[in-house]
Amino acid sequence: MIDLRNRPIAITGASSGIGAASAFACAKAGMPVALMARRADKLEAIVRSITDAGGRAISVPGSVEDPEAARGLISQTVEAFGSIYSVFANAGFGVEIPTSEMSDEDLRKIFEVNFHGSLNVTRPALEHMRSAGEGHVLFCSSCLSKISISYYGAYSATKACQDHFARSMRLELRDKGIAVSSVHPIGTKTEFFDAAAALGPDLKIADQKSNAFMQSPERVAKAVVKRLRKGRGGEVWTSLPVRTALGLSVMFPGITDRTLAYLLKKRERMTDRQRERESGR
């Protein structure tokens, strides 16, 4: 087990959700944390909470789309805490829209943030980790990295890219003392689905009111800290039933397609009935 005290971590997308929960969990484990997101006010509030509780934290407002801003996060982490042990590439967003209707601009945007943004922050961190001969890189992928669903094709593709790069890096860097992990949350009770729906139609593929496929950000953060303590790279899952179901879906793609098509039709009928009720008010 790795003693995480005084091992700095940089976390992107840290102003809410999994990023914020991970920041608190890592700080509680004794890690100095550097937080990056676009919303400076929310970052500062999190930093105050951590420091008031006796932890060490800094905020670095910016967007992972900007390679220089991402590199600045790593350099400021090293400057503030003397080193960097881990980086959690968590920044990302989703859009709920028919995949065939997504514009080139929107498609490039989601890849720039979710996928290229991850590389923008992990690459400069790896420079320091190679010199130190140790470190741990984490990508916040998704359970949808293993299978795509209707209206989330672009999001799923970006998460699959993260998953594949994490595995390749894990194999390439394992003999250099650097662990690489991919985190595969199921639906989390965050701002994600509200933002995704706002960018697309009001067809809700995932319903945050249903607890069957929803978890708290704190549960994911706990799994992240547990993996950091183990010091080994690999896939991090927070739901064994979902992981098993996705494994079976790959084995039986025809059944999977029919099941997902049925669920989509059911969801569309529910949405149509809701629209009819609202129009009759």
Contacts in CASP RR format, 6 or more apart in sequence:
PFRMAT RR
TARGET T0000
AUTHOR 0000-0000-0000
METHOD contacts of the structure
MODEL  1
MIDLRNRPIAITGASSGIGAASAFACAKAGMPVALMARRADKLEAIVRSI
TDAGGRAISVPGSVEDPEAARGLISQTVEAFGSIYSVFANAGFGVEIPTS
EMSDEDLRKIFEVNFHGSLNVTRPALEHMRSAGEGHVLFCSSCLSKISIS
YYGAYSATKACQDHFARSMRLELRDKGIAVSSVHPIGTKTEFFDAAAALG
PDLKIADQKSNAFMQSPERVAKAVVKRLRKGRGGEVWTSLPVRTALGLSV
MFPGITDRTLAYLLKKRERMTDRQRERESGR
1 229 0 8 1.000
1 230 0 8 1.000
1 231 0 8 1.000
2 228 0 8 1.000
2 229 0 8 1.000
2 230 0 8 1.000
2 231 0 8 1.000
4 26 0 8 1.000
4 29 0 8 1.000
4 30 0 8 1.000
4 31 0 8 1.000
4 225 0 8 1.000
4 228 0 8 1.000
4 229 0 8 1.000
5 29 0 8 1.000
5 30 0 8 1.000
5 31 0 8 1.000
6 30 0 8 1.000
6 31 0 8 1.000
6 32 0 8 1.000
7 31 0 8 1.000
7 32 0 8 1.000
7 83 0 8 1.000
7 85 0 8 1.000
7 86 0 8 1.000
8 31 0 8 1.000
8 32 0 8 1.000
8 33 0 8 1.000
8 34 0 8 1.000
8 77 0 8 1.000
8 78 0 8 1.000
8 80 0 8 1.000
8 81 0 8 1.000
8 82 0 8 1.000
8 83 0 8 1.000
8 84 0 8 1.000
8 85 0 8 1.000
8 86 0 8 1.000
9 26 0 8 1.000
9 31 0 8 1.000
9 32 0 8 1.000
9 33 0 8 1.000
9 34 0 8 1.000
9 84 0 8 1.000
9 85 0 8 1.000
9 86 0 8 1.000
9 87 0 8 1.000
9 88 0 8 1.000
9 228 0 8 1.000
10 33 0 8 1.000
10 34 0 8 1.000
10 35 0 8 1.000
10 36 0 8 1.000
10 73 0 8 1.000
10 74 0 8 1.000
10 77 0 8 1.000
10 84 0 8 1.000
10 86 0 8 1.000
10 87 0 8 1.000
10 88 0 8 1.000
10 121 0 8 1.000
10 125 0 8 1.000
11 19 0 8 1.000
11 22 0 8 1.000
11 23 0 8 1.000
11 26 0 8 1.000
11 33 0 8 1.000
11 34 0 8 1.000
11 35 0 8 1.000
11 36 0 8 1.000
11 87 0 8 1.000
11 88 0 8 1.000
11 90 0 8 1.000
12 19 0 8 1.000
12 36 0 8 1.000
12 37 0 8 1.000
12 64 0 8 1.000
12 70 0 8 1.000
12 73 0 8 1.000
12 88 0 8 1.000
12 89 0 8 1.000
12 90 0 8 1.000
12 91 0 8 1.000
12 117 0 8 1.000
12 121 0 8 1.000
13 19 0 8 1.000
13 35 0 8 1.000
13 36 0 8 1.000
13 37 0 8 1.000
13 64 0 8 1.000
13 90 0 8 1.000
13 91 0 8 1.000
13 92 0 8 1.000
14 20 0 8 1.000
14 22 0 8 1.000
14 23 0 8 1.000
14 33 0 8 1.000
14 35 0 8 1.000
14 36 0 8 1.000
14 37 0 8 1.000
14 43 0 8 1.000
14 46 0 8 1.000
14 90 0 8 1.000
15 35 0 8 1.000
15 37 0 8 1.000
15 38 0 8 1.000
15 39 0 8 1.000
15 42 0 8 1.000
15 43 0 8 1.000
15 46 0 8 1.000
16 37 0 8 1.000
16 39 0 8 1.000
16 42 0 8 1.000
16 190 0 8 1.000
16 191 0 8 1.000
17 188 0 8 1.000
17 190 0 8 1.000
17 191 0 8 1.000
17 192 0 8 1.000
17 217 0 8 1.000
18 90 0 8 1.000
18 140 0 8 1.000
18 185 0 8 1.000
18 188 0 8 1.000
18 190 0 8 1.000
18 217 0 8 1.000
18 220 0 8 1.000
18 221 0 8 1.000
19 88 0 8 1.000
19 90 0 8 1.000
19 140 0 8 1.000
19 217 0 8 1.000
19 221 0 8 1.000
20 42 0 8 1.000
20 46 0 8 1.000
20 217 0 8 1.000
21 216 0 8 1.000
21 217 0 8 1.000
21 218 0 8 1.000
21 220 0 8 1.000
21 221 0 8 1.000
22 88 0 8 1.000
22 90 0 8 1.000
22 217 0 8 1.000
22 220 0 8 1.000
22 221 0 8 1.000
22 224 0 8 1.000
22 225 0 8 1.000
23 33 0 8 1.000
23 35 0 8 1.000
23 46 0 8 1.000
23 50 0 8 1.000
23 57 0 8 1.000
24 46 0 8 1.000
24 49 0 8 1.000
24 50 0 8 1.000
24 221 0 8 1.000
25 218 0 8 1.000
25 221 0 8 1.000
25 222 0 8 1.000
25 224 0 8 1.000
25 225 0 8 1.000
26 33 0 8 1.000
26 221 0 8 1.000
26 224 0 8 1.000
26 225 0 8 1.000
26 228 0 8 1.000
27 33 0 8 1.000
27 50 0 8 1.000
27 53 0 8 1.000
27 55 0 8 1.000
27 56 0 8 1.000
27 57 0 8 1.000
28 53 0 8 1.000
29 225 0 8 1.000
29 228 0 8 1.000
29 229 0 8 1.000
30 55 0 8 1.000
31 85 0 8 1.000
31 86 0 8 1.000
31 228 0 8 1.000
32 55 0 8 1.000
32 56 0 8 1.000
32 57 0 8 1.000
32 80 0 8 1.000
32 81 0 8 1.000
33 50 0 8 1.000
33 56 0 8 1.000
33 57 0 8 1.000
33 58 0 8 1.000
34 57 0 8 1.000
34 58 0 8 1.000
34 59 0 8 1.000
34 60 0 8 1.000
34 73 0 8 1.000
34 76 0 8 1.000
34 77 0 8 1.000
34 80 0 8 1.000
34 81 0 8 1.000
35 43 0 8 1.000
35 46 0 8 1.000
35 47 0 8 1.000
35 57 0 8 1.000
35 58 0 8 1.000
35 59 0 8 1.000
35 60 0 8 1.000
36 43 0 8 1.000
36 59 0 8 1.000
36 60 0 8 1.000
36 61 0 8 1.000
36 62 0 8 1.000
36 64 0 8 1.000
36 69 0 8 1.000
36 70 0 8 1.000
36 73 0 8 1.000
36 91 0 8 1.000
36 121 0 8 1.000
37 43 0 8 1.000
37 61 0 8 1.000
37 62 0 8 1.000
37 91 0 8 1.000
38 61 0 8 1.000
38 62 0 8 1.000
38 63 0 8 1.000
39 61 0 8 1.000
40 59 0 8 1.000
40 61 0 8 1.000
43 59 0 8 1.000
43 60 0 8 1.000
43 61 0 8 1.000
44 59 0 8 1.000
46 57 0 8 1.000
46 59 0 8 1.000
47 57 0 8 1.000
47 58 0 8 1.000
47 59 0 8 1.000
50 56 0 8 1.000
50 57 0 8 1.000
51 57 0 8 1.000
56 81 0 8 1.000
58 76 0 8 1.000
58 77 0 8 1.000
58 80 0 8 1.000
60 72 0 8 1.000
60 73 0 8 1.000
60 76 0 8 1.000
60 77 0 8 1.000
62 69 0 8 1.000
62 73 0 8 1.000
63 69 0 8 1.000
63 91 0 8 1.000
63 113 0 8 1.000
64 70 0 8 1.000
64 89 0 8 1.000
64 91 0 8 1.000
64 92 0 8 1.000
64 113 0 8 1.000
64 117 0 8 1.000
64 118 0 8 1.000
64 120 0 8 1.000
64 121 0 8 1.000
65 112 0 8 1.000
65 113 0 8 1.000
65 116 0 8 1.000
65 117 0 8 1.000
65 120 0 8 1.000
66 120 0 8 1.000
67 120 0 8 1.000
70 117 0 8 1.000
70 120 0 8 1.000
70 121 0 8 1.000
70 124 0 8 1.000
71 120 0 8 1.000
71 124 0 8 1.000
72 124 0 8 1.000
73 121 0 8 1.000
74 84 0 8 1.000
74 87 0 8 1.000
74 121 0 8 1.000
74 124 0 8 1.000
74 125 0 8 1.000
74 128 0 8 1.000
75 124 0 8 1.000
77 84 0 8 1.000
78 84 0 8 1.000
78 128 0 8 1.000
83 128 0 8 1.000
83 132 0 8 1.000
84 125 0 8 1.000
84 128 0 8 1.000
84 129 0 8 1.000
85 129 0 8 1.000
85 132 0 8 1.000
85 134 0 8 1.000
85 135 0 8 1.000
85 136 0 8 1.000
86 135 0 8 1.000
86 136 0 8 1.000
86 137 0 8 1.000
86 138 0 8 1.000
86 228 0 8 1.000
87 121 0 8 1.000
87 122 0 8 1.000
87 125 0 8 1.000
87 137 0 8 1.000
87 138 0 8 1.000
88 138 0 8 1.000
88 140 0 8 1.000
88 224 0 8 1.000
89 117 0 8 1.000
89 118 0 8 1.000
89 121 0 8 1.000
89 122 0 8 1.000
89 137 0 8 1.000
89 138 0 8 1.000
89 139 0 8 1.000
89 140 0 8 1.000
89 162 0 8 1.000
90 138 0 8 1.000
90 140 0 8 1.000
91 113 0 8 1.000
91 114 0 8 1.000
91 117 0 8 1.000
91 118 0 8 1.000
91 121 0 8 1.000
92 113 0 8 1.000
92 114 0 8 1.000
92 140 0 8 1.000
93 110 0 8 1.000
93 113 0 8 1.000
93 114 0 8 1.000
93 192 0 8 1.000
93 195 0 8 1.000
93 196 0 8 1.000
93 199 0 8 1.000
94 110 0 8 1.000
94 114 0 8 1.000
94 152 0 8 1.000
94 154 0 8 1.000
94 155 0 8 1.000
94 192 0 8 1.000
94 195 0 8 1.000
94 196 0 8 1.000
94 199 0 8 1.000
95 102 0 8 1.000
95 106 0 8 1.000
95 110 0 8 1.000
95 154 0 8 1.000
95 155 0 8 1.000
95 196 0 8 1.000
95 199 0 8 1.000
95 200 0 8 1.000
96 151 0 8 1.000
96 152 0 8 1.000
96 196 0 8 1.000
96 197 0 8 1.000
96 199 0 8 1.000
96 200 0 8 1.000
96 201 0 8 1.000
96 203 0 8 1.000
96 204 0 8 1.000
96 205 0 8 1.000
97 106 0 8 1.000
97 151 0 8 1.000
97 154 0 8 1.000
97 199 0 8 1.000
97 200 0 8 1.000
97 201 0 8 1.000
98 150 0 8 1.000
98 151 0 8 1.000
98 201 0 8 1.000
99 151 0 8 1.000
99 153 0 8 1.000
99 154 0 8 1.000
102 154 0 8 1.000
106 154 0 8 1.000
107 154 0 8 1.000
110 154 0 8 1.000
110 155 0 8 1.000
110 158 0 8 1.000
111 154 0 8 1.000
111 157 0 8 1.000
111 158 0 8 1.000
111 161 0 8 1.000
114 155 0 8 1.000
114 158 0 8 1.000
114 159 0 8 1.000
114 161 0 8 1.000
114 162 0 8 1.000
115 158 0 8 1.000
115 161 0 8 1.000
115 162 0 8 1.000
118 139 0 8 1.000
118 162 0 8 1.000
118 165 0 8 1.000
119 165 0 8 1.000
122 137 0 8 1.000
122 139 0 8 1.000
122 169 0 8 1.000
125 137 0 8 1.000
126 137 0 8 1.000
126 173 0 8 1.000
126 178 0 8 1.000
129 135 0 8 1.000
129 137 0 8 1.000
129 178 0 8 1.000
130 176 0 8 1.000
130 178 0 8 1.000
133 176 0 8 1.000
133 177 0 8 1.000
133 178 0 8 1.000
134 177 0 8 1.000
134 178 0 8 1.000
135 177 0 8 1.000
135 178 0 8 1.000
135 179 0 8 1.000
136 178 0 8 1.000
136 179 0 8 1.000
136 180 0 8 1.000
136 181 0 8 1.000
136 227 0 8 1.000
136 228 0 8 1.000
136 231 0 8 1.000
136 233 0 8 1.000
137 166 0 8 1.000
137 169 0 8 1.000
137 173 0 8 1.000
137 178 0 8 1.000
137 179 0 8 1.000
137 180 0 8 1.000
137 181 0 8 1.000
138 180 0 8 1.000
138 181 0 8 1.000
138 182 0 8 1.000
138 183 0 8 1.000
138 224 0 8 1.000
138 227 0 8 1.000
138 228 0 8 1.000
138 236 0 8 1.000
139 162 0 8 1.000
139 163 0 8 1.000
139 165 0 8 1.000
139 166 0 8 1.000
139 180 0 8 1.000
139 181 0 8 1.000
139 182 0 8 1.000
139 183 0 8 1.000
140 162 0 8 1.000
140 183 0 8 1.000
140 185 0 8 1.000
141 159 0 8 1.000
141 160 0 8 1.000
141 162 0 8 1.000
141 163 0 8 1.000
141 166 0 8 1.000
141 182 0 8 1.000
141 183 0 8 1.000
141 184 0 8 1.000
142 155 0 8 1.000
142 156 0 8 1.000
142 159 0 8 1.000
142 184 0 8 1.000
142 185 0 8 1.000
143 184 0 8 1.000
143 185 0 8 1.000
143 186 0 8 1.000
143 187 0 8 1.000
143 237 0 8 1.000
143 239 0 8 1.000
143 242 0 8 1.000
143 243 0 8 1.000
143 246 0 8 1.000
144 152 0 8 1.000
144 155 0 8 1.000
144 156 0 8 1.000
144 159 0 8 1.000
145 156 0 8 1.000
145 159 0 8 1.000
145 160 0 8 1.000
145 162 0 8 1.000
145 163 0 8 1.000
145 182 0 8 1.000
145 184 0 8 1.000
146 160 0 8 1.000
146 163 0 8 1.000
146 184 0 8 1.000
146 246 0 8 1.000
146 247 0 8 1.000
146 249 0 8 1.000
146 250 0 8 1.000
147 156 0 8 1.000
147 246 0 8 1.000
147 249 0 8 1.000
147 250 0 8 1.000
147 256 0 8 1.000
148 156 0 8 1.000
148 157 0 8 1.000
149 156 0 8 1.000
149 205 0 8 1.000
149 260 0 8 1.000
150 205 0 8 1.000
150 260 0 8 1.000
150 264 0 8 1.000
151 201 0 8 1.000
151 203 0 8 1.000
151 205 0 8 1.000
152 196 0 8 1.000
152 205 0 8 1.000
155 196 0 8 1.000
162 182 0 8 1.000
163 182 0 8 1.000
163 184 0 8 1.000
166 180 0 8 1.000
166 181 0 8 1.000
166 182 0 8 1.000
166 234 0 8 1.000
167 180 0 8 1.000
167 182 0 8 1.000
169 180 0 8 1.000
170 179 0 8 1.000
170 180 0 8 1.000
170 181 0 8 1.000
170 233 0 8 1.000
170 234 0 8 1.000
173 179 0 8 1.000
173 180 0 8 1.000
174 180 0 8 1.000
174 233 0 8 1.000
179 231 0 8 1.000
179 232 0 8 1.000
179 233 0 8 1.000
179 234 0 8 1.000
180 233 0 8 1.000
180 234 0 8 1.000
181 227 0 8 1.000
181 233 0 8 1.000
181 234 0 8 1.000
181 235 0 8 1.000
181 236 0 8 1.000
182 234 0 8 1.000
182 235 0 8 1.000
182 236 0 8 1.000
183 220 0 8 1.000
183 223 0 8 1.000
183 224 0 8 1.000
183 227 0 8 1.000
183 236 0 8 1.000
184 235 0 8 1.000
184 236 0 8 1.000
184 237 0 8 1.000
184 238 0 8 1.000
184 243 0 8 1.000
185 215 0 8 1.000
185 220 0 8 1.000
185 238 0 8 1.000
186 213 0 8 1.000
186 214 0 8 1.000
186 215 0 8 1.000
186 238 0 8 1.000
186 239 0 8 1.000
186 242 0 8 1.000
187 193 0 8 1.000
187 206 0 8 1.000
187 213 0 8 1.000
187 214 0 8 1.000
187 215 0 8 1.000
188 214 0 8 1.000
188 215 0 8 1.000
188 216 0 8 1.000
188 217 0 8 1.000
188 220 0 8 1.000
189 208 0 8 1.000
189 214 0 8 1.000
189 215 0 8 1.000
189 216 0 8 1.000
189 217 0 8 1.000
190 217 0 8 1.000
193 204 0 8 1.000
193 206 0 8 1.000
193 208 0 8 1.000
197 204 0 8 1.000
202 271 0 8 1.000
203 267 0 8 1.000
203 268 0 8 1.000
203 271 0 8 1.000
204 267 0 8 1.000
204 271 0 8 1.000
205 264 0 8 1.000
205 267 0 8 1.000
206 213 0 8 1.000
206 214 0 8 1.000
208 214 0 8 1.000
213 242 0 8 1.000
215 238 0 8 1.000
215 239 0 8 1.000
219 238 0 8 1.000
220 238 0 8 1.000
223 236 0 8 1.000
223 237 0 8 1.000
223 238 0 8 1.000
224 236 0 8 1.000
227 233 0 8 1.000
227 234 0 8 1.000
227 236 0 8 1.000
237 243 0 8 1.000
249 255 0 8 1.000
249 256 0 8 1.000
250 256 0 8 1.000
END
